[in-house]
Amino acid sequence: MPDAQPRPAPVLSPGQVRPGPFAEAGRDAFAGKVALVTGSESGIGRETARALCRQGAAVVLNGRNAQRLAQTRQEFEAAGFAVTSCVADVTDYAACEELIAAALEAFGQLDILVTNASISQRAYFADMRPEVFRQVLDSNVYGTVYPLKAALPHLTRARGSVTFISSISALNGMPSGSAYCAGKAAVANLAHTLRLELAHTGIHFGVVHIGFTQNDPDKRVLDAAGQPVPIAHRPPRWQKSQAEVAAIILDHIRRRRQRTVISTLGRLIVLIHTYLPRLGDWIVLTTTRRLRHFYE
Ligand SMILES: NC(=O)c1ccc[n+]([C@@H]2O[C@H](COP(=O)([O-])OP(=O)(O)OC[C@H]3O[C@@H](n4cnc5c(N)ncnc54)[C@H](OP(=O)(O)O)[C@@H]3O)[C@@H](O)[C@H]2O)c1
């Protein structure tokens, strides 16, 4: 039953999944489902987790920062959502096994995995320390592979859904984003390969290529030396809100889409990259010279 009053988080025993209390009539598409969103203590991951809760899912929150994760969990619990959380670095396979175990212990099943956790960069390849390149690449590639590997038997049992969060920058090259773009492109190909290799499981493998989105004020990316720095300035009128992006991700999961490219700019990049790649390169090179702050 929908419940408009905030209340403490429901205590669920293993195997018991209760629809989120805020699911409105006609908006309970995820009732009875359990979703894990990696990197959901902040940003787009947090808003995707919130949207899943609102549409009836029980959700497992994750991140590396225990304090921030606890704050997000408390906020969700105060809203009456069915939620649990687990601190885990998704580039560590053993930690991913613990993360999946925590999901099963809380809710008894796992139906939906959204691999959202990621570190981005603001650094040119020539300046980047090799270990920083690796850190950014690992967070995007192994931060996708490891939670999926640990979750696969449970997702197979559920004929579940896996969504890799990628970027429109995976669709072409972006100066100052070498490791990030390479990682985001890798997961797009991985989704395609797994869709073929694991077709018999009935699991949905999809990719969402996100475009410019509003960021949490404290979002940080890595510079060439691996220091956290604010993200480069992007014109606000080009940015979608995190809630808008979350709604598109939920639509993608519900429809079990193979690929979703967010924003008109993203779809334009796909068209130009496919049919007029030299024009695409010319645009990037020109804007690199004229709009340096956009990349740096
Ligand atoms: N914002 C945009 O404009 C944009 C555009 C295209 C694509 N995207 C993609 O959308 C997703 C979310 O981006 P966002 O803007 O919301 O970024 P964000 O605010 O930095 O959120 C990323 C989350 O991932 C967590 N995280 C990072 N590394 C982790 C790890 N190894 N293990 C566990 N958690 C980890 C971070 O928390 P801790 O660091 O505290 O662990 C944070 O909660 C990312 O995949 C990003 O690449 C965003």
The ligand as an ORCA input file, in Angstrom:
! r2SCAN-3c Opt
* xyz 0 1
  N      28.109     13.841    -14.350
  C      28.265     13.763    -15.661
  O      28.225     14.788    -16.369
  C      28.469     12.418    -16.320
  C      28.580     12.379    -17.722
  C      28.765     11.146    -18.336
  C      28.821      9.981    -17.575
  N      28.723     10.064    -16.229
  C      28.829      8.809    -15.461
  O      27.766      8.707    -14.542
  C      28.211      8.006    -13.381
  C      27.974      8.838    -12.133
  O      28.654     10.065    -12.268
  P      28.491     11.232    -11.209
  O      28.597     12.497    -11.950
  O      27.317     10.981    -10.354
  O      29.847     11.021    -10.390
  P      30.135     11.150     -8.826
  O      29.278     12.189     -8.209
  O      31.618     11.277     -8.693
  O      29.683      9.743     -8.289
  C      30.465      8.591     -8.465
  C      30.239      7.697     -7.264
  O      31.045      6.522     -7.391
  C      31.725      6.308     -6.157
  N      32.944      5.570     -6.453
  C      34.006      5.952     -7.184
  N      34.914      4.976     -7.258
  C      34.403      3.941     -6.537
  C      34.864      2.636     -6.233
  N      36.049      2.185     -6.685
  N      34.094      1.829     -5.471
  C      32.901      2.260     -5.023
  N      32.401      3.482     -5.289
  C      33.150      4.318     -6.029
  C      31.964      7.700     -5.604
  O      32.119      7.732     -4.213
  P      33.564      7.593     -3.493
  O      34.575      8.246     -4.382
  O      33.396      8.254     -2.190
  O      33.754      6.128     -3.371
  C      30.636      8.364     -5.956
  O      29.650      8.059     -4.997
  C      29.688      7.683    -13.607
  O      29.822      6.387    -14.137
  C      30.090      8.724    -14.622
  O      31.196      8.338    -15.383
  C      28.546     11.248    -15.586
*
